[in-house]
Amino acid sequence: ALEKKVIKGKVGEKVGLPCCYEIPSSESLQNYRVYWQKNTTDVVLAYAEGKMISTPKNRTEMNETNLTLWISPVKILDSGPYQCVVQHLRFSQNSNGNQVFLASADFTEPNITTEVSTDSCELTEMVVRCSSHGGFPKPKISGTLNNVSVVWNASWVSKSSLSPYNVTGTLWLNVTEDISITCSIESDGFSKSTSL
């Protein structure tokens, strides 16, 4: 099996998926048939004898020398496995390039809010919430209370598996003195933090 390459790109940006095949300078695209397909069934772009034979999905174009597929602007729905199929029309030479494309979107800066549920002379019960929204893929939420790691009671909301996420973490605390809280949202290797 051919090893799949994983390409990552941010929502709204332009991303290139390499075909891993280059047409020799002595040849031209007219001697080839090239297909870019997604999920092995959905043709994204196709050329035969130098002419485009499929209606390209808007937002896609192909470099006619190295056959890189460009997608712009990226949407979350663009995520998935892509395959570049190159066939030489004069010789029976096939080339396959397998890619997996993963789209990501930035989360907002985490927002920390506090709400006092009970306030007596010695003790204050407090609910602390940390929230962030609009990002992809599903994030991890972590944090510290007075520089000690805490586990947030986290909940995620997304309309579908390919929709942006909203995340909220909740802590219930008994407080007797001033506290310092940090909340971090991490998704696809990117992290954002807020302190209170």
Salt bridges, closest charged atoms under 4 A:
GLU27 OE2 - HIS88 NE2 3.13
ASP42 OD1 - LYS57 NZ 3.29
GLU61 OE2 - LYS14 NZ 3.46
ASP78 OD2 - ARG59 NH1 2.89
ASP106 OD1 - LYS10 NZ 2.94
GLU115 OE1 - ARG129 NH1 3.37
ASP188 OD1 - LYS8 NZ 2.98
